[in-house]
Amino acid sequence: MLLAIFTGCSKDEINDGVTPGPGVEAEGVGDVYLRFTEDSGVTSRAESVEVSGGLLVNFQSGMIFFVDNTTDVIEKSFTIGSGVEADYTLMQLTEGTIFTAIPNNANVVYILANHEIQGNTDPGSDMKAILAETTDLSEQADDNFGVSNVSLAGFGGLVNSTRQGVSREAVVNVDPVVGRIELFQVRSEYPALDPAAPAQYAVTSFKIAGVFINNFYYEAPVYGGLDNAGVQPFNFYGVPAEYDSKSNGGEYEDSWEKYVYDLYSPFSATGSAGALADANGVVKPADNKVWGYNLFPNPSSLPRIVLHLKDVEYAYYTDPTDGSSAPVTGDFVNSTTGDATAYLTVKTYTASSGIIEKLSAGNIYKISDLKFRYEHLTEVPDPDGGDEDDDLNVWVQIKLMNWQAVEVEGGF
């Protein structure tokens, strides 16, 4: 028998030298015992997070594959779901169940959930072809653009077990394939002039016309990782016209709205996103929502947040030495467009653990208060194409994107 323990362990931590259990012939078959276990304390990965549209990722339906890792041939596969057509329910796996007649040359287990597999999943099929299937961001958000529908994936090698009565076992962590960025509000750090700091420029008023993600992947292999040469990131540097929907002449597909960008035109007068900043210099979405975007991790660079600001007003002292002169107020003048349009580009992120090098799948990066100053404003979006010399660095809080094992029962 085999006991599969679903605990915190990555694919890189699995010993590649997987072998059959002692005294087992590769051509034989055996019964395999598989269950979700609470021994690790992380089965449901339960931790309270603030996510727009839902708190947890639900394991809705999926498949388990027993694979020969040498040939990548599927030896056995089973469906997991709530209907009578499923081979096993999640409740069965939570309580523990026996998989019969599993070929002993199956030495790894793959689990894919919340993804409609297109390829052949029958024994003898190629597992690599299934792992290379792509999914896009429209499939990685629920109706409220939250996280409850995101895909899950996990891998575990079957190794010799030291557990009594168990010949082999696996350690698998089933994780979301996306990370998420959440922005709660945008605020002028100096919404009014301070006589004690007469040299500063204060951004006294602004509106948000759009929020965009730059340097992102819209699709990726369902098993994660973006080393697939056929998947390229979207990068738009320094050209304001690109930061709009294609129907308005921009580079962002209309269907991407809410997945990687939000537009606000005309501006609302109700205090919702896109409205004039309040007296404290704050703009935020209405109804306690967030600007939230599920994104595929890029192993080499971070996604950037570009904010399109309009009607930007500022104030400063003509004599910055003592602040005794009357302040001057005016509009930010964009030399290209001639109006009060400006951009903010967030390129680097800092957490309590230090500078974040990459976006990790399964993590939510929460920016509770994006503060900016006049000197952060630029006339074009992302003007340096990733150059971080004059970037706008933000503090983020990292939370775990949870998945919840939802118990289901089949009926007749």
N, C-alpha and C positions, 0 to 999 in steps of 0.2 A: 504494500500500500504506500501511498504518497500523501504527506500532509503539506498543503500549501499554506503558508502563513503570510497574510497580507499586512506587512509592516513597512516602516520607513526605510527604503533601500533603493538606490538608483541602479540603472542598468550597468553603469560603469563599475559598480561595486560587486557585481556578480562574478564569480569565478568562471572564466571561460572554459576551464578544464572540466566540463560536466561529464559525468560517467554514469552508466547504469549502476544500480545497487549491487551489493555483493552477491555473487552466485547467480546473476540474472543474465540470460542469453539475450543478445540484441534482437534475435528473430522472434522472441517470445512475446506474449502479452500478459498483462496482469491487471488487477483491480487497483484503482487509484482513489484515495480518499482526499477530498478537497473541501476546504471550508474557509470562510472568512472567520477570523478569530479575533477576539477582543483582548488577547493576551498582551498585545503591544499598547493597548489603550488608544489606538488611533484609527480604529475601524471606520468610524464615521467622520473622523478628523473634525470633530465638533469644536468650533471656536466662533464666538460671535463677531460678525463683521458687518459693516455698513455697506451694502451693495445695492445700487439702484435696481429695482425690479426683482429682487430675490436674494436670500442669504446664502443658499447652499446649491451645490451642483448635485442633481439627482441622478443616480444610476438608474436609467430608465429601461434600457435593453442593451444587450451586447452579445459577444461571442467569446468563447474560450477555445484556444487552439493549442494542441499538443504537437510540437514540431521537432523534426530531426534537424538540429542546428548545423549539421555538416552539409546536408543537401538542401536545406530550407524547404523540405517537403512537409506538407501538413499530414500528420499521421491520423489525427482524430480532431473533430471540431464539434462544439455543442453551442446551442443558443441559450441565452438567459433572458427571461422576460416575464410578463405578467399573464400572458394569454395561454390557453391550453395547447397552442402549437409550439410553445417553447419547450426545450428539453429539460431545463431546470429553472426554477424560480430563484430569486435572490434570497428568499427566506430559506430555501433548501441549502443554499451555499452558506448562509449565515449559521444555520444549525449544523451543517456538515452533511455531506452526501458522498456516495461511492460512484466513481466512474469506472465502468467495467471494460475489460478487454482493451486496455490502452497498450499499444505496442511499446516494448521496452527500449526501442531505439529512439523514441520521442524523449528528448533530453532538455527541452525548454518549454515554457508555457507563455503564451501571449494572451492578453485580455484587451479587447477593444470594446468600448461602450459608447452609446449615444452617437453612433455613426452608421449610416446605411452603406454597408459594404457592397461594392459593385461587382467584384471579381468572384471567381469560383472558390468556394470554401470547402469543397469536398475533399476527402482524403486523397493524397496524390497531387494536390494542387500546390502552386508555388506561393509560399508565404510572403516572399519579397514583393511580389506583385500587389498583394493586399496592403502591405505596409507602405508602398509607394503611392497608393491612392491619395488624391488631394482633397482637401476640404477648404472652404473659404469662410470668411468672417461672417457672412450672412447665415451660415449654419452654426455659428458659435455664439449666438445670442438668443434669448427668449423674446417673447412679444414685447417686453418692456426694456429690451436691450441690456438685460442683466446676465447672470452667469448660470442659471439653472439648467440650461440645455447644452453646455459646452461638452466637447468630446473628452473621453477618458481613455488612457492607454497605460499598459503596464507589461513588464517582461520579467521572467524569473527563470534562472537555470535550475534544473533538477539535479541535486547533489546527494551524495551518500548521507544518510541521516544517522545521528547518534541517538535518536529517540527510540525508546523501547517499542518494538512491534512495528516500526516504520522503516522501510528500506530506503526511501528517498524523500526529499522534501524540497520546497522552493521558497524563496523569499521574494515577494512581489509588492511593489507600491503602485497602485493604480492612481494616476494623477491627471489633472486637466492638461490639455495640450496647448492652452493659451495662458498668457499673463494678462493683467488688466491694469489700466491707469484710470484713476478717478480724480477729478478736479472739482473741489467743492466751491471755491469762490476765487475771484481775482480782485486785488485791492491795490490802490495807489498807496505806497508806503508813506508818502507825504501828501495827504489830500488838502492840506492848507499850509500857508507859510508859517514858519516858526521864527519869531524875532531872535531867539537864541541861536539860530543857525541861519544867518542871513545870506550865506553863499549858496544855499540849495535852491534848486528849481522844484516847485511843487506841481504835480499833476492834479489839478483841482477838479477836473471833470473828464469823463470819457464814456464811450459806449462800445459794446462788443458787437461786431458785425459777423464774426465767425470764429469758430474753434476748429483747428485742423491738426491731424497727426501727419507728420512728415517722416520719411525714411521708415516705411512700414511694408509688411508683406500682407497682401490681401488673401493669398492662398498658401497652403503648405501641405506637406505629406501628413496624413492622418496620424502617423506614429511620431510626429514631432521631428525636430531637427531640420535645419534649413541648408543642408549641404547639397541639396538637389540642384544640379546646374540649371534645370529648367524653370526654377522658381527664382524670380528676380525681385528685389525691393523696389518700391516706388519712392523716388526722390525728386523733389521740386525745389530748386534753389533760386532765390533772388528775383523771381519774376512775379509781381503781384497778380497778373492776369491768370496765372496758373491756379491760384488759390480760390477756386470757385467751381461750381458744378459745370459739367460739360454743356448742359443746356444754356448756361450763361457764358459760355466761351472758355471755361476753365479746364483743368486736367482731371478733376475728380468726377468719377462716374456718378450719375444721378442716384444710382442704386446703392452707392456707398454711404449716402447721408445717414447719420446716426451711428453707423458702424465705425467710420474713421473721421467724420467731420460733422459739424452743425453750422447751419447758416441762419442768420436773423435779419430779415429784411421784409417789410419795413420794421423799424424798431417799435417795441411795445411800450406803452406808457404805464404799465401796471406794476413795474418793478421786477418783472421776470427777466431772464437772460436776454441781452440785447438792449435793455433799457439803460437810461442814464444812470451812472453810478450814484449811490445814495450819498448822504451827507458825510459818511465815513469813507467815501471813495471805494465802495464795495459793489461789485456786480456778481450775482450768483443765480443759478437756475431757480425757478419757482417750485413751490410745493416740496421743499426739502429734497429735491433731486440733485443729481450730480452730472457733470459731463463725464461719462464713463465709456471706455473703449476697450474691448477685448482684442488682444494683439498676439500674433505669433512671435516667439522669441527670435531675435537675431543674434547669433553667437559672436558677431564681430563689432556691432555698434548698437547704440540706443535709439529708440524712436524719439522724435522731437515734437514738441507741442508748439504750434504757431497760432497766435491770437491776432486777429484782425481788428484793430481799434479804429473807431471813427469819432469825429467831433471832439478831438483831444484838446483840452484847454490847460493852460499852465499859468503860473505866476512866479515872479522873482523880484528881488530888490535891485534897483539900478545902482545903488551904492552898497555892495555886499559887505563892507567893512564893519558897519555898525547896525545896519537895518533901520536906520532912522528915516530914510527917505520913503516916499510913498511907493508901494509895490506896483509893478507893471503886470498886467494880465494880457493874455493873448492866446491865439490858436496856434497849435503846432502846424507848421506849413511844410507839406511834403513837396520837395523841389521837383519831383517827377509828375505828380498828379495835380499839384497846385491846391489841394484841399487839406483838411486836418486829419488825414489818414496816416496811421502808424501801425507798426507790427511789434509784437513781442515773440521771441523764440526761446523756448526752454530746451536746453541741450544737455545739461548735466543734472544729476539727482544725487542727493546725499541723505543717508539714513543714519540711525544711531550707530550702525556698524561701520560707517564710513562712506566713501564715494561708491556709487553703484556702477559696476562695470558692464552689466548686461541685464536685460529683462529676463526673468526666470519664469517658466511655465508654473502655474499653480500659485503664483504670488499676486496680490493686489497692492499696487503702489498708490497710496492715498496722499494727495496733496490737499491738505485742509485749508491752506491759506497761501495763495500765490501772490506775493508782494513784489511790486516792481517800482522802479524809480525812473525819472525822466531820462537818465543816461542809458537806460535799457531799450528805449524806443529806437526803432530803425525805420527807414523809409521803404525798405523792401523786406519781404519775409525771408527768414533763414539766409541772410546775405553771405555768410561765409562757407556755406556748404559743409557744415560739420566742424569748422574751426572753432575751438573752444576758448580762444584767448579772451574774448569779451562776452562770454556766455552769461545767460541768466540761470543761475544755479538755484534749485529749490530743495527744500527739505521734504522728505516723504516718510510716511509710516508704512511699513510693510506688514501686511496681514496675509494669513493663509487663505487661499481660495478653497473652501471646504468642499468635500463631496460627502453626501449622505447616503448611506445604504438604506433604501426605502423598502421595507418588507412588503411583499406582494403574495397573493395566493392565486393559483389557477382554479378555474371552475369548469363545469361541464354543462 
